[in-house]
Amino acid sequence: MDTTAVAKTGTEGKLWGGGKQPLKASYGKLMMWFFILSDALTFSGFLAAYGFSRFKFSTEWPIADEVFNHFPFLHGTDAPMFYVALMTFILIFSSVTMVLAVDAGHQMNKNKVVTYMALTILGGAIFLGSQAWEWSNFISGEYGAVETRSGKILQFANTEGERVALEDVATGEREGLRQQHTESEGLWYMDEKALPEFTLDQIKAGFAANEDLRIRTMKLDENGEKTILDRSTSLDYLNNRGIGIIEGANMTKNEYGAPLFADFFFFITGFHGFHVFSGVVILIIIFFNVLLGTYEKRGSYEMVEKVGLYWHFVDLVWVFVFTFFYLV
């Protein structure tokens, strides 16, 4: 008797060992779940880093209601979080239409799949446009601020604690402001970033002439509000500590407060936006395949279900991003 022979298991040549599909999932869906798991760990790391940094600078972190208070076509209206809430609703609603598209696929109803996928794509596109609009407002800024030697931010407020923009503080002529280097002039024909709209001297002069103005620091008081200095201390801070003007936010400067806030905002919301953009592109590809009848011929709309898993993950991640950045 040959004892070296290997016993047959009955699973030779099959994709899955044991003769059954794990969790009754196809190979493609299981690989999508693996991708979602790995991506979830990536986002978890980013949000954990954000939480650690916010805890470290908790006394001077920007207040979300003051940063994200714009609404299209309502310039000057204080609408904290309204537009972000609308963006969130649109993205979550697109997840609902994706569920309906998957359900229609299970019923082999091509027309409903087309309708619901079109609505999902529309929702994703609107979200991306809304995020671009929000980025534009964040980058351009609203009030402006003065930077100190230590890298802190000095904002302006009136006696009632309301924010005051640089344009309402500055007075006099823009003396001593050098000409901006343009592409058509100068060595190597290189551009440079735009110069501030106002000079520090204009801000100091306007502040000294208006007794109702105060300096607001980034430090939070016992009520969770930004600290507003008295008049004499405000003058001392501006005249002895101010070194330059900041308008808007970028990767190195931030008129709203700690530069780390802008860094995390651009990176995490941008990374999520890239996922949404990728999802929209994939949805469009699947959408055209549905129109061509590809999945009707295959007898299965599993591809719609797989892209649906990805889209639900993207929506779920936004819920956490929304909570960390805007609500907490």
NULUM-157670 format. One record per residue (C-alpha): residue in one letter; x, y, z. Coordinates in nm, 4 decimals. Layout:
<atoms>
@residuo = a | X = X | Y = Y | Z = Z
...
</atoms>
This chain:
<atoms>
@residuo = m | X = 0.0000 | Y = 0.0000 | Z = 0.0000
@residuo = d | X = 0.1370 | Y = 0.3398 | Z = -0.0990
@residuo = t | X = 0.1394 | Y = 0.5569 | Z = 0.2150
@residuo = t | X = 0.2791 | Y = 0.8606 | Z = 0.0351
@residuo = a | X = -0.0421 | Y = 0.9287 | Z = -0.1625
@residuo = v | X = -0.2259 | Y = 1.2503 | Z = -0.0684
@residuo = a | X = -0.5940 | Y = 1.2107 | Z = 0.0105
@residuo = k | X = -0.8396 | Y = 1.3889 | Z = -0.2138
@residuo = t | X = -1.0465 | Y = 1.6637 | Z = -0.0496
@residuo = g | X = -1.2892 | Y = 1.7314 | Z = -0.3301
@residuo = t | X = -1.1904 | Y = 2.0978 | Z = -0.3512
@residuo = e | X = -0.9139 | Y = 2.0658 | Z = -0.6092
@residuo = g | X = -0.9380 | Y = 2.3328 | Z = -0.8813
@residuo = k | X = -1.1979 | Y = 2.5354 | Z = -0.6931
@residuo = l | X = -1.1480 | Y = 2.9044 | Z = -0.6130
@residuo = w | X = -1.2487 | Y = 2.8688 | Z = -0.2496
@residuo = g | X = -1.1313 | Y = 2.5855 | Z = -0.0290
@residuo = g | X = -1.3989 | Y = 2.3919 | Z = 0.1588
@residuo = g | X = -1.6428 | Y = 2.3989 | Z = -0.1296
@residuo = k | X = -1.8291 | Y = 2.7070 | Z = 0.0029
@residuo = q | X = -1.7901 | Y = 3.0802 | Z = -0.0446
@residuo = p | X = -1.6910 | Y = 3.2552 | Z = 0.2824
@residuo = l | X = -1.9873 | Y = 3.4581 | Z = 0.4157
@residuo = k | X = -2.1632 | Y = 3.3664 | Z = 0.0900
@residuo = a | X = -1.9693 | Y = 3.6459 | Z = -0.0790
@residuo = s | X = -1.8117 | Y = 3.6282 | Z = -0.4217
@residuo = y | X = -1.4417 | Y = 3.6812 | Z = -0.4716
@residuo = g | X = -1.4966 | Y = 4.0348 | Z = -0.6023
@residuo = k | X = -1.7128 | Y = 4.1452 | Z = -0.3096
@residuo = l | X = -1.4726 | Y = 3.9956 | Z = -0.0564
@residuo = m | X = -1.1812 | Y = 4.1830 | Z = -0.2121
@residuo = m | X = -1.3867 | Y = 4.5040 | Z = -0.1944
@residuo = w | X = -1.4412 | Y = 4.4414 | Z = 0.1766
@residuo = f | X = -1.0657 | Y = 4.3942 | Z = 0.2235
@residuo = f | X = -1.0022 | Y = 4.7259 | Z = 0.0491
@residuo = i | X = -1.2661 | Y = 4.9023 | Z = 0.2596
@residuo = l | X = -1.1126 | Y = 4.7626 | Z = 0.5784
@residuo = s | X = -0.7629 | Y = 4.8827 | Z = 0.4864
@residuo = d | X = -0.8945 | Y = 5.2262 | Z = 0.3843
@residuo = a | X = -1.0916 | Y = 5.2517 | Z = 0.7084
@residuo = l | X = -0.7687 | Y = 5.1975 | Z = 0.9034
@residuo = t | X = -0.6033 | Y = 5.4751 | Z = 0.7004
@residuo = f | X = -0.8789 | Y = 5.7242 | Z = 0.7769
@residuo = s | X = -0.8766 | Y = 5.6158 | Z = 1.1410
@residuo = g | X = -0.5077 | Y = 5.7029 | Z = 1.1627
@residuo = f | X = -0.5641 | Y = 6.0459 | Z = 1.0093
@residuo = l | X = -0.8549 | Y = 6.1278 | Z = 1.2398
@residuo = a | X = -0.6633 | Y = 6.0021 | Z = 1.5436
@residuo = a | X = -0.3742 | Y = 6.2352 | Z = 1.4535
@residuo = y | X = -0.6210 | Y = 6.5207 | Z = 1.4157
@residuo = g | X = -0.7736 | Y = 6.4456 | Z = 1.7560
@residuo = f | X = -0.4306 | Y = 6.4345 | Z = 1.9210
@residuo = s | X = -0.3299 | Y = 6.7696 | Z = 1.7693
@residuo = r | X = -0.6570 | Y = 6.9318 | Z = 1.8656
@residuo = f | X = -0.6178 | Y = 6.8103 | Z = 2.2228
@residuo = k | X = -0.2649 | Y = 6.9482 | Z = 2.2341
@residuo = f | X = -0.3753 | Y = 7.2932 | Z = 2.1099
@residuo = s | X = -0.7237 | Y = 7.2857 | Z = 2.2624
@residuo = t | X = -0.6905 | Y = 7.6350 | Z = 2.4144
@residuo = e | X = -0.6378 | Y = 7.8028 | Z = 2.0768
@residuo = w | X = -0.8128 | Y = 7.5780 | Z = 1.8236
@residuo = p | X = -1.0422 | Y = 7.7611 | Z = 1.5771
@residuo = i | X = -1.4153 | Y = 7.7554 | Z = 1.6514
@residuo = a | X = -1.5889 | Y = 7.5674 | Z = 1.3683
@residuo = d | X = -1.9032 | Y = 7.7844 | Z = 1.3828
@residuo = e | X = -1.6900 | Y = 8.0884 | Z = 1.2991
@residuo = v | X = -1.4887 | Y = 7.9233 | Z = 1.0245
@residuo = f | X = -1.7673 | Y = 7.7466 | Z = 0.8336
@residuo = n | X = -2.0425 | Y = 8.0063 | Z = 0.8409
@residuo = h | X = -2.0856 | Y = 8.0839 | Z = 0.4700
@residuo = f | X = -2.3833 | Y = 8.0033 | Z = 0.2507
@residuo = p | X = -2.4034 | Y = 8.0588 | Z = -0.1276
@residuo = f | X = -2.5836 | Y = 8.3771 | Z = -0.2370
@residuo = l | X = -2.6183 | Y = 8.4887 | Z = 0.1272
@residuo = h | X = -2.3047 | Y = 8.7000 | Z = 0.1565
@residuo = g | X = -2.2698 | Y = 8.8589 | Z = 0.4974
@residuo = t | X = -2.5253 | Y = 8.6284 | Z = 0.6575
@residuo = d | X = -2.4012 | Y = 8.4355 | Z = 0.9588
@residuo = a | X = -2.5134 | Y = 8.0777 | Z = 0.8894
@residuo = p | X = -2.2848 | Y = 7.8522 | Z = 1.0941
@residuo = m | X = -2.2705 | Y = 7.4944 | Z = 0.9707
@residuo = f | X = -2.5835 | Y = 7.5284 | Z = 0.7524
@residuo = y | X = -2.4055 | Y = 7.4662 | Z = 0.4239
@residuo = v | X = -2.1950 | Y = 7.1824 | Z = 0.5640
@residuo = a | X = -2.5137 | Y = 7.0229 | Z = 0.6967
@residuo = l | X = -2.6685 | Y = 7.0543 | Z = 0.3495
@residuo = m | X = -2.3606 | Y = 6.8909 | Z = 0.1919
@residuo = t | X = -2.3859 | Y = 6.6060 | Z = 0.4417
@residuo = f | X = -2.7550 | Y = 6.5554 | Z = 0.3677
@residuo = i | X = -2.6889 | Y = 6.5410 | Z = -0.0075
@residuo = l | X = -2.4147 | Y = 6.2804 | Z = 0.0330
@residuo = i | X = -2.6222 | Y = 6.0653 | Z = 0.2678
@residuo = f | X = -2.9217 | Y = 6.0900 | Z = 0.0335
@residuo = s | X = -2.6985 | Y = 5.9684 | Z = -0.2509
@residuo = s | X = -2.6285 | Y = 5.6622 | Z = -0.0381
@residuo = v | X = -3.0047 | Y = 5.5997 | Z = -0.0221
@residuo = t | X = -3.0350 | Y = 5.6171 | Z = -0.4014
@residuo = m | X = -2.7401 | Y = 5.3769 | Z = -0.4266
@residuo = v | X = -2.9273 | Y = 5.1270 | Z = -0.2070
@residuo = l | X = -3.2285 | Y = 5.1574 | Z = -0.4363
@residuo = a | X = -3.0063 | Y = 5.1012 | Z = -0.7422
@residuo = v | X = -2.8636 | Y = 4.7827 | Z = -0.5890
@residuo = d | X = -3.2129 | Y = 4.6600 | Z = -0.5001
@residuo = a | X = -3.3313 | Y = 4.7301 | Z = -0.8556
@residuo = g | X = -3.0337 | Y = 4.5305 | Z = -0.9811
@residuo = h | X = -3.1395 | Y = 4.2334 | Z = -0.7704
@residuo = q | X = -3.4781 | Y = 4.2560 | Z = -0.9415
@residuo = m | X = -3.3081 | Y = 4.2845 | Z = -1.2827
@residuo = n | X = -3.4898 | Y = 4.6124 | Z = -1.3419
@residuo = k | X = -3.2582 | Y = 4.7997 | Z = -1.5768
@residuo = n | X = -3.4623 | Y = 5.1219 | Z = -1.5963
@residuo = k | X = -3.4689 | Y = 5.1700 | Z = -1.2190
@residuo = v | X = -3.0967 | Y = 5.0954 | Z = -1.1931
@residuo = v | X = -3.0297 | Y = 5.3684 | Z = -1.4505
@residuo = t | X = -3.2529 | Y = 5.6191 | Z = -1.2690
@residuo = y | X = -3.1135 | Y = 5.5620 | Z = -0.9209
@residuo = m | X = -2.7510 | Y = 5.5496 | Z = -1.0358
@residuo = a | X = -2.8000 | Y = 5.8793 | Z = -1.2204
@residuo = l | X = -2.9314 | Y = 6.0345 | Z = -0.8978
@residuo = t | X = -2.6352 | Y = 5.8933 | Z = -0.7057
@residuo = i | X = -2.3883 | Y = 6.0408 | Z = -0.9556
@residuo = l | X = -2.5686 | Y = 6.3751 | Z = -0.9388
@residuo = g | X = -2.5487 | Y = 6.3756 | Z = -0.5584
@residuo = g | X = -2.1763 | Y = 6.2983 | Z = -0.5649
@residuo = a | X = -2.1094 | Y = 6.5729 | Z = -0.8207
@residuo = i | X = -2.3039 | Y = 6.8286 | Z = -0.6149
@residuo = f | X = -2.1067 | Y = 6.7305 | Z = -0.3041
@residuo = l | X = -1.7754 | Y = 6.7749 | Z = -0.4870
@residuo = g | X = -1.8820 | Y = 7.1167 | Z = -0.6162
@residuo = s | X = -1.9929 | Y = 7.2176 | Z = -0.2680
@residuo = q | X = -1.6617 | Y = 7.1077 | Z = -0.1206
@residuo = a | X = -1.4723 | Y = 7.3093 | Z = -0.3833
@residuo = w | X = -1.6819 | Y = 7.6153 | Z = -0.2943
@residuo = e | X = -1.6104 | Y = 7.5627 | Z = 0.0754
@residuo = w | X = -1.2369 | Y = 7.5311 | Z = 0.0085
@residuo = s | X = -1.2460 | Y = 7.8531 | Z = -0.1933
@residuo = n | X = -1.4028 | Y = 8.0441 | Z = 0.0957
@residuo = f | X = -1.1629 | Y = 7.8940 | Z = 0.3466
@residuo = i | X = -0.8596 | Y = 7.9834 | Z = 0.1346
@residuo = s | X = -0.9712 | Y = 8.3409 | Z = 0.0589
@residuo = g | X = -1.0752 | Y = 8.4098 | Z = 0.4183
@residuo = e | X = -1.3297 | Y = 8.6565 | Z = 0.5466
@residuo = y | X = -1.1958 | Y = 8.8932 | Z = 0.8130
@residuo = g | X = -0.8179 | Y = 8.8700 | Z = 0.8016
@residuo = a | X = -0.5790 | Y = 8.8840 | Z = 1.0960
@residuo = v | X = -0.2351 | Y = 8.9983 | Z = 1.2133
@residuo = e | X = 0.0466 | Y = 8.7517 | Z = 1.2759
@residuo = t | X = 0.2761 | Y = 8.7888 | Z = 1.5773
@residuo = r | X = 0.6449 | Y = 8.7082 | Z = 1.6114
@residuo = s | X = 0.5611 | Y = 8.3833 | Z = 1.7912
@residuo = g | X = 0.3296 | Y = 8.2721 | Z = 1.5104
@residuo = k | X = 0.0076 | Y = 8.3493 | Z = 1.6977
@residuo = i | X = -0.2943 | Y = 8.5175 | Z = 1.5408
@residuo = l | X = -0.4483 | Y = 8.8498 | Z = 1.6454
@residuo = q | X = -0.8021 | Y = 8.9126 | Z = 1.5260
@residuo = f | X = -1.0100 | Y = 9.2289 | Z = 1.5593
@residuo = a | X = -1.3400 | Y = 9.2797 | Z = 1.7389
@residuo = n | X = -1.5582 | Y = 9.5674 | Z = 1.8543
@residuo = t | X = -1.6705 | Y = 9.6426 | Z = 2.2086
@residuo = e | X = -1.9602 | Y = 9.3974 | Z = 2.1693
@residuo = g | X = -1.7266 | Y = 9.1129 | Z = 2.0772
@residuo = e | X = -1.8253 | Y = 9.1004 | Z = 1.7090
@residuo = r | X = -1.5527 | Y = 9.0309 | Z = 1.4514
@residuo = v | X = -1.4234 | Y = 9.3243 | Z = 1.2466
@residuo = a | X = -1.2590 | Y = 9.2789 | Z = 0.9055
@residuo = l | X = -0.9218 | Y = 9.4290 | Z = 0.8127
@residuo = e | X = -1.0870 | Y = 9.6531 | Z = 0.5541
@residuo = d | X = -1.2906 | Y = 9.8119 | Z = 0.8335
@residuo = v | X = -0.9789 | Y = 9.8704 | Z = 1.0427
@residuo = a | X = -0.7221 | Y = 9.9969 | Z = 0.7921
@residuo = t | X = -0.6900 | Y = 10.3689 | Z = 0.7161
@residuo = g | X = -0.4483 | Y = 10.5847 | Z = 0.5168
@residuo = e | X = -0.2467 | Y = 10.5192 | Z = 0.2024
@residuo = r | X = -0.0561 | Y = 10.2030 | Z = 0.1239
@residuo = e | X = 0.2856 | Y = 10.3570 | Z = 0.1712
@residuo = g | X = 0.5949 | Y = 10.1435 | Z = 0.1617
@residuo = l | X = 0.4219 | Y = 9.8500 | Z = -0.0033
@residuo = r | X = 0.6531 | Y = 9.7095 | Z = -0.2680
@residuo = q | X = 0.5324 | Y = 9.6195 | Z = -0.6164
@residuo = q | X = 0.4269 | Y = 9.2612 | Z = -0.6693
@residuo = h | X = 0.6657 | Y = 9.0495 | Z = -0.8754
@residuo = t | X = 0.4827 | Y = 8.9434 | Z = -1.1928
@residuo = e | X = 0.5621 | Y = 8.6829 | Z = -1.4556
@residuo = s | X = 0.6536 | Y = 8.9421 | Z = -1.7197
@residuo = e | X = 0.9108 | Y = 9.1238 | Z = -1.5083
@residuo = g | X = 1.2163 | Y = 9.0300 | Z = -1.3088
@residuo = l | X = 1.4692 | Y = 8.7528 | Z = -1.2965
@residuo = w | X = 1.3611 | Y = 8.4239 | Z = -1.4561
@residuo = y | X = 1.0102 | Y = 8.5612 | Z = -1.5143
@residuo = m | X = 0.8677 | Y = 8.3964 | Z = -1.2040
@residuo = d | X = 0.5378 | Y = 8.4796 | Z = -1.0343
@residuo = e | X = 0.4945 | Y = 8.5211 | Z = -0.6605
@residuo = k | X = 0.1916 | Y = 8.4955 | Z = -0.4342
@residuo = a | X = -0.0387 | Y = 8.7958 | Z = -0.4102
@residuo = l | X = 0.0619 | Y = 9.0717 | Z = -0.1702
@residuo = p | X = -0.1650 | Y = 9.1583 | Z = 0.1234
@residuo = e | X = -0.4411 | Y = 9.4048 | Z = 0.0454
@residuo = f | X = -0.3398 | Y = 9.6212 | Z = 0.3414
@residuo = t | X = -0.0144 | Y = 9.7060 | Z = 0.5177
@residuo = l | X = 0.0522 | Y = 9.6599 | Z = 0.8862
@residuo = d | X = 0.1005 | Y = 10.0367 | Z = 0.9210
@residuo = q | X = -0.2493 | Y = 10.0963 | Z = 0.7825
@residuo = i | X = -0.3908 | Y = 9.8501 | Z = 1.0359
@residuo = k | X = -0.2034 | Y = 10.0114 | Z = 1.3253
@residuo = a | X = -0.3146 | Y = 10.3593 | Z = 1.2245
@residuo = g | X = -0.6780 | Y = 10.2594 | Z = 1.1875
@residuo = f | X = -0.6770 | Y = 10.0676 | Z = 1.5138
@residuo = a | X = -0.5274 | Y = 10.3608 | Z = 1.7070
@residuo = a | X = -0.7885 | Y = 10.5991 | Z = 1.5614
@residuo = n | X = -1.0892 | Y = 10.3829 | Z = 1.6557
@residuo = e | X = -1.1478 | Y = 10.3554 | Z = 2.0304
@residuo = d | X = -1.4111 | Y = 10.0839 | Z = 1.9825
@residuo = l | X = -1.1666 | Y = 9.8290 | Z = 1.8433
@residuo = r | X = -1.0136 | Y = 9.5498 | Z = 2.0485
@residuo = i | X = -0.7719 | Y = 9.2629 | Z = 1.9877
@residuo = r | X = -0.9089 | Y = 8.9102 | Z = 2.0073
@residuo = t | X = -0.6542 | Y = 8.6361 | Z = 2.0718
@residuo = m | X = -0.6815 | Y = 8.2665 | Z = 1.9908
@residuo = k | X = -0.6830 | Y = 8.1647 | Z = 2.3575
@residuo = l | X = -1.0165 | Y = 8.0375 | Z = 2.4858
@residuo = d | X = -1.1604 | Y = 8.1703 | Z = 2.8100
@residuo = e | X = -1.3539 | Y = 7.9739 | Z = 3.0733
@residuo = n | X = -1.6720 | Y = 8.0021 | Z = 2.8613
@residuo = g | X = -1.5071 | Y = 7.8526 | Z = 2.5531
@residuo = e | X = -1.4977 | Y = 8.1913 | Z = 2.3767
@residuo = k | X = -1.1957 | Y = 8.3660 | Z = 2.2300
@residuo = t | X = -1.0293 | Y = 8.6074 | Z = 2.4742
@residuo = i | X = -1.0813 | Y = 8.9791 | Z = 2.4003
@residuo = l | X = -0.8163 | Y = 9.2117 | Z = 2.5440
@residuo = d | X = -0.8792 | Y = 9.5538 | Z = 2.6922
@residuo = r | X = -0.7927 | Y = 9.8629 | Z = 2.4905
@residuo = s | X = -0.4461 | Y = 9.9323 | Z = 2.6336
@residuo = t | X = -0.3372 | Y = 9.5689 | Z = 2.6126
@residuo = s | X = -0.4725 | Y = 9.5506 | Z = 2.2585
@residuo = l | X = -0.2591 | Y = 9.8468 | Z = 2.1524
@residuo = d | X = 0.0474 | Y = 9.6898 | Z = 2.3136
@residuo = y | X = -0.0095 | Y = 9.3567 | Z = 2.1389
@residuo = l | X = -0.0615 | Y = 9.5129 | Z = 1.7969
@residuo = n | X = 0.2251 | Y = 9.7644 | Z = 1.8106
@residuo = n | X = 0.4884 | Y = 9.5432 | Z = 1.9742
@residuo = r | X = 0.4027 | Y = 9.1926 | Z = 1.8554
@residuo = g | X = 0.2444 | Y = 9.2271 | Z = 1.5110
@residuo = i | X = 0.4755 | Y = 9.1543 | Z = 1.2171
@residuo = g | X = 0.2469 | Y = 9.0939 | Z = 0.9188
@residuo = i | X = -0.0967 | Y = 9.0521 | Z = 0.7654
@residuo = i | X = -0.2724 | Y = 8.7183 | Z = 0.7060
@residuo = e | X = -0.5699 | Y = 8.6909 | Z = 0.4739
@residuo = g | X = -0.7294 | Y = 8.3501 | Z = 0.4377
@residuo = a | X = -0.5714 | Y = 8.0117 | Z = 0.5019
@residuo = n | X = -0.3119 | Y = 7.7901 | Z = 0.3390
@residuo = m | X = -0.0667 | Y = 7.5197 | Z = 0.4429
@residuo = t | X = 0.1542 | Y = 7.7641 | Z = 0.6372
@residuo = k | X = -0.0721 | Y = 8.0520 | Z = 0.7477
@residuo = n | X = -0.4250 | Y = 8.0537 | Z = 0.8830
@residuo = e | X = -0.6259 | Y = 8.3621 | Z = 0.9764
@residuo = y | X = -0.8623 | Y = 8.1470 | Z = 1.1836
@residuo = g | X = -0.5999 | Y = 8.0203 | Z = 1.4279
@residuo = a | X = -0.3526 | Y = 7.7330 | Z = 1.4531
@residuo = p | X = -0.1949 | Y = 7.6505 | Z = 1.1124
@residuo = l | X = -0.2321 | Y = 7.2800 | Z = 1.1972
@residuo = f | X = -0.6087 | Y = 7.3189 | Z = 1.1635
@residuo = a | X = -0.5716 | Y = 7.4237 | Z = 0.7987
@residuo = d | X = -0.3178 | Y = 7.1463 | Z = 0.7350
@residuo = f | X = -0.5522 | Y = 6.8771 | Z = 0.8634
@residuo = f | X = -0.8536 | Y = 7.0343 | Z = 0.6943
@residuo = f | X = -0.6922 | Y = 7.0383 | Z = 0.3508
@residuo = f | X = -0.5409 | Y = 6.6924 | Z = 0.3886
@residuo = i | X = -0.8306 | Y = 6.4964 | Z = 0.5374
@residuo = t | X = -1.1195 | Y = 6.6615 | Z = 0.3499
@residuo = g | X = -0.9063 | Y = 6.6554 | Z = 0.0345
@residuo = f | X = -0.8307 | Y = 6.2856 | Z = 0.0799
@residuo = h | X = -1.2003 | Y = 6.2159 | Z = 0.1318
@residuo = g | X = -1.2866 | Y = 6.4349 | Z = -0.1670
@residuo = f | X = -1.0492 | Y = 6.2270 | Z = -0.3787
@residuo = h | X = -1.2409 | Y = 5.9163 | Z = -0.2710
@residuo = v | X = -1.5701 | Y = 6.0803 | Z = -0.3660
@residuo = f | X = -1.4273 | Y = 6.1861 | Z = -0.7032
@residuo = s | X = -1.2984 | Y = 5.8324 | Z = -0.7655
@residuo = g | X = -1.6386 | Y = 5.6937 | Z = -0.6692
@residuo = v | X = -1.8170 | Y = 5.9264 | Z = -0.9094
@residuo = v | X = -1.5851 | Y = 5.8218 | Z = -1.1936
@residuo = i | X = -1.6420 | Y = 5.4527 | Z = -1.1203
@residuo = l | X = -2.0177 | Y = 5.5103 | Z = -1.0928
@residuo = i | X = -2.0181 | Y = 5.6767 | Z = -1.4347
@residuo = i | X = -1.8336 | Y = 5.3797 | Z = -1.5877
@residuo = i | X = -2.0774 | Y = 5.1311 | Z = -1.4320
@residuo = f | X = -2.3683 | Y = 5.3564 | Z = -1.5344
@residuo = f | X = -2.2708 | Y = 5.3390 | Z = -1.9019
@residuo = n | X = -2.2264 | Y = 4.9631 | Z = -1.8758
@residuo = v | X = -2.5810 | Y = 4.9426 | Z = -1.7416
@residuo = l | X = -2.7056 | Y = 5.1505 | Z = -2.0352
@residuo = l | X = -2.5255 | Y = 4.9184 | Z = -2.2774
@residuo = g | X = -2.6927 | Y = 4.6181 | Z = -2.1183
@residuo = t | X = -2.3653 | Y = 4.4571 | Z = -2.0075
@residuo = y | X = -2.5034 | Y = 4.3287 | Z = -1.6796
@residuo = e | X = -2.8321 | Y = 4.2212 | Z = -1.8363
@residuo = k | X = -2.6318 | Y = 3.9904 | Z = -2.0603
@residuo = r | X = -2.4338 | Y = 3.8581 | Z = -1.7633
@residuo = g | X = -2.7545 | Y = 3.7953 | Z = -1.5746
@residuo = s | X = -2.6241 | Y = 3.9760 | Z = -1.2647
@residuo = y | X = -2.5804 | Y = 4.3354 | Z = -1.1407
@residuo = e | X = -2.3109 | Y = 4.2406 | Z = -0.8925
@residuo = m | X = -2.0823 | Y = 4.5208 | Z = -1.0187
@residuo = v | X = -2.3460 | Y = 4.7716 | Z = -0.9124
@residuo = e | X = -2.3501 | Y = 4.6114 | Z = -0.5693
@residuo = k | X = -1.9709 | Y = 4.6235 | Z = -0.5391
@residuo = v | X = -1.9460 | Y = 4.9912 | Z = -0.6296
@residuo = g | X = -2.2357 | Y = 5.0448 | Z = -0.3892
@residuo = l | X = -2.0252 | Y = 4.9045 | Z = -0.1038
@residuo = y | X = -1.7517 | Y = 5.1554 | Z = -0.1848
@residuo = w | X = -2.0000 | Y = 5.4439 | Z = -0.2034
@residuo = h | X = -2.1542 | Y = 5.3578 | Z = 0.1341
@residuo = f | X = -1.8045 | Y = 5.3491 | Z = 0.2850
@residuo = v | X = -1.7270 | Y = 5.6953 | Z = 0.1467
@residuo = d | X = -2.0506 | Y = 5.8276 | Z = 0.2956
@residuo = l | X = -1.9785 | Y = 5.6684 | Z = 0.6321
@residuo = v | X = -1.6294 | Y = 5.8191 | Z = 0.6435
@residuo = w | X = -1.7772 | Y = 6.1634 | Z = 0.5804
@residuo = v | X = -1.9987 | Y = 6.1207 | Z = 0.8865
@residuo = f | X = -1.6843 | Y = 6.0809 | Z = 1.0987
@residuo = v | X = -1.5031 | Y = 6.3677 | Z = 0.9229
@residuo = f | X = -1.8106 | Y = 6.5877 | Z = 0.9707
@residuo = t | X = -1.8239 | Y = 6.4978 | Z = 1.3403
@residuo = f | X = -1.4535 | Y = 6.5560 | Z = 1.4073
@residuo = f | X = -1.4089 | Y = 6.8784 | Z = 1.2096
@residuo = y | X = -1.7421 | Y = 7.0509 | Z = 1.2364
@residuo = l | X = -1.9322 | Y = 6.9298 | Z = 1.5428
@residuo = v | X = -1.6806 | Y = 6.8436 | Z = 1.8145
</atoms>
